[in-house]
Amino acid sequence: MVLWEIKSIYIYILLKSFSIVMHKTLNFDSNCRALIIGASGGIGSSLPAAIDRLYGTNDIVEISRSTDGLDITNEESIKNVLSRLDGEFDLIFVTTGALEINGIGPEKTILQMTPENLRAHFEVNTLGPALLIKHLHKFLPKNRRGILTVLTARVGSIGDNYLGGWISYRTSKAAVNQIIRTSALEIRNKFKQSICIAMHPGTVKTKLTQKYVGKHPSVEPKQAAINILNVINELNLSDNGKFFDWAGNQVEW
Ligand SMILES: NC(=O)c1ccc[n+]([C@@H]2O[C@H](COP(=O)([O-])OP(=O)(O)OC[C@H]3O[C@@H](n4cnc5c(N)ncnc54)[C@H](OP(=O)(O)O)[C@@H]3O)[C@@H](O)[C@H]2O)c1
């Protein structure tokens, strides 16, 4: 009798663990459609495989400057490229951005800041995503869950800034965070089941970071894409308009 009970408990634990592994709750299935803007980038180009791996879909539209001539700082260019799309997308990603523009790297002091560089960062990292959100959110599903994820950066957090430096990049990311928050509140009024978030992908080995990553712990783009998907999969409607990092922790503004 005792032996039988021990065997039953053992079998129960085995089955339970198996079912936990097998049934991670997925919020999308293989019918979901994804749209990636900035698909030529390190992180953007790694997302399709991660989406396919988690949800089993390859209905993924990839758009980039290199392939499609999209210039996110030009509204006509955005309208033109997006006019080729139709239907709804369950998952929309904005993965564009720049740290070094026109050969100028991040500033170490405000004395290195120039009007040209600050403007250039606002063009690519703030205006670009703002125009994209303006023209992309209409593709979110009307009657089911949809998620618009915009990659920003933890260094755009004002509350979390204890190091200084990188003033143009930081400021352009802080500004885009406000744009994401503000748009998310409006998007929710039109798309009741949609969520729009700002996401810090972690330090990732891409072209953007290659000169600056140094000894800072970093991950491969493939891993970053998996991390992003895992966070997105767990989001609730109450997470709309928030700023998350790659591990699912909320980042202060
Ligand atoms: N890597 C990191 O450690 C890290 C950390 C924090 C935040 N982030 C953020 O994550 C995002 C993606 O970074 P990443 O590391 O994947 O960068 P990346 O490999 O350098 O890719 C940047 C992407 O942005 C596109 N892009 C830049 N300017 C554009 C413009 N004017 N019009 C259209 N597309 C433009 C590039 O297009 P083309 O290549 O086609 O020209 C490329 O697809 C950025 O917003 C970045 O700030 C990255």
The ligand as an SDF file (V2000), in Angstrom:
LIG
                    3D

 48 52  0  0  0  0  0  0  0  0999 V2000
   21.8140   46.5670  -29.3030 N   0  0  0  0  0  0  0  0  0  0  0  0
   21.6180   46.9780  -28.0660 C   0  0  0  0  0  0  0  0  0  0  0  0
   22.3740   46.6170  -27.1390 O   0  0  0  0  0  0  0  0  0  0  0  0
   20.4840   47.8880  -27.7170 C   0  0  0  0  0  0  0  0  0  0  0  0
   20.3450   48.3080  -26.3820 C   0  0  0  0  0  0  0  0  0  0  0  0
   19.3050   49.1620  -26.0390 C   0  0  0  0  0  0  0  0  0  0  0  0
   18.4120   49.5590  -27.0180 C   0  0  0  0  0  0  0  0  0  0  0  0
   18.5620   49.1350  -28.3020 N   0  0  0  0  0  0  0  0  0  0  0  0
   17.6020   49.6250  -29.3030 C   0  0  0  0  0  0  0  0  0  0  0  0
   17.0970   48.5360  -30.0560 O   0  0  0  0  0  0  0  0  0  0  0  0
   16.8140   48.9870  -31.3960 C   0  0  0  0  0  0  0  0  0  0  0  0
   17.4760   48.0460  -32.3950 C   0  0  0  0  0  0  0  0  0  0  0  0
   18.8680   48.0830  -32.1840 O   0  0  0  0  0  0  0  0  0  0  0  0
   19.9020   47.0970  -32.9250 P   0  0  0  0  0  0  0  0  0  0  0  0
   20.9580   46.8450  -31.9330 O   0  0  0  0  0  0  0  0  0  0  0  0
   19.1760   45.9560  -33.5590 O   0  0  0  0  0  0  0  0  0  0  0  0
   20.4770   48.0870  -34.0420 O   0  0  0  0  0  0  0  0  0  0  0  0
   21.0700   47.8210  -35.4900 P   0  0  0  0  0  0  0  0  0  0  0  0
   21.5100   46.4160  -35.6680 O   0  0  0  0  0  0  0  0  0  0  0  0
   22.0690   48.9040  -35.7470 O   0  0  0  0  0  0  0  0  0  0  0  0
   19.7890   48.0700  -36.4250 O   0  0  0  0  0  0  0  0  0  0  0  0
   19.2540   49.3550  -36.5640 C   0  0  0  0  0  0  0  0  0  0  0  0
   18.0860   49.3120  -37.5250 C   0  0  0  0  0  0  0  0  0  0  0  0
   17.5600   50.6490  -37.6390 O   0  0  0  0  0  0  0  0  0  0  0  0
   17.3770   50.9220  -39.0270 C   0  0  0  0  0  0  0  0  0  0  0  0
   17.4260   52.3590  -39.2590 N   0  0  0  0  0  0  0  0  0  0  0  0
   18.2780   53.2840  -38.7500 C   0  0  0  0  0  0  0  0  0  0  0  0
   17.9740   54.4900  -39.2150 N   0  0  0  0  0  0  0  0  0  0  0  0
   16.9150   54.3540  -40.0650 C   0  0  0  0  0  0  0  0  0  0  0  0
   16.1440   55.2350  -40.8640 C   0  0  0  0  0  0  0  0  0  0  0  0
   16.3810   56.5490  -40.9250 N   0  0  0  0  0  0  0  0  0  0  0  0
   15.1190   54.7250  -41.5790 N   0  0  0  0  0  0  0  0  0  0  0  0
   14.8540   53.4010  -41.5490 C   0  0  0  0  0  0  0  0  0  0  0  0
   15.5290   52.5030  -40.8110 N   0  0  0  0  0  0  0  0  0  0  0  0
   16.5570   52.9790  -40.0680 C   0  0  0  0  0  0  0  0  0  0  0  0
   18.4920   50.1710  -39.7190 C   0  0  0  0  0  0  0  0  0  0  0  0
   18.1780   50.0260  -41.0730 O   0  0  0  0  0  0  0  0  0  0  0  0
   19.2390   49.6210  -42.2350 P   0  0  0  0  0  0  0  0  0  0  0  0
   20.2190   48.6890  -41.6110 O   0  0  0  0  0  0  0  0  0  0  0  0
   18.3800   48.9160  -43.2370 O   0  0  0  0  0  0  0  0  0  0  0  0
   19.8510   50.8530  -42.7410 O   0  0  0  0  0  0  0  0  0  0  0  0
   18.4540   48.8520  -38.9380 C   0  0  0  0  0  0  0  0  0  0  0  0
   17.4090   48.0360  -39.4180 O   0  0  0  0  0  0  0  0  0  0  0  0
   17.2680   50.4610  -31.4630 C   0  0  0  0  0  0  0  0  0  0  0  0
   16.1880   51.2990  -31.2260 O   0  0  0  0  0  0  0  0  0  0  0  0
   18.2580   50.5630  -30.3150 C   0  0  0  0  0  0  0  0  0  0  0  0
   18.3620   51.8790  -29.8080 O   0  0  0  0  0  0  0  0  0  0  0  0
   19.5800   48.3150  -28.6780 C   0  0  0  0  0  0  0  0  0  0  0  0
  1  2  1  0
  2  3  2  0
  2  4  1  0
  4  5  1  0
  4 48  2  0
  5  6  2  0
  6  7  1  0
  7  8  2  0
  8  9  1  0
  8 48  1  0
  9 10  1  0
  9 46  1  0
 10 11  1  0
 11 12  1  0
 11 44  1  0
 12 13  1  0
 13 14  1  0
 14 15  2  0
 14 16  1  0
 14 17  1  0
 17 18  1  0
 18 19  2  0
 18 20  1  0
 18 21  1  0
 21 22  1  0
 22 23  1  0
 23 24  1  0
 23 42  1  0
 24 25  1  0
 25 26  1  0
 25 36  1  0
 26 27  1  0
 26 35  1  0
 27 28  2  0
 28 29  1  0
 29 30  1  0
 29 35  2  0
 30 31  1  0
 30 32  2  0
 32 33  1  0
 33 34  2  0
 34 35  1  0
 36 37  1  0
 36 42  1  0
 37 38  1  0
 38 39  2  0
 38 40  1  0
 38 41  1  0
 42 43  1  0
 44 45  1  0
 44 46  1  0
 46 47  1  0
M  CHG  2   8   1  16  -1
M  END
$$$$
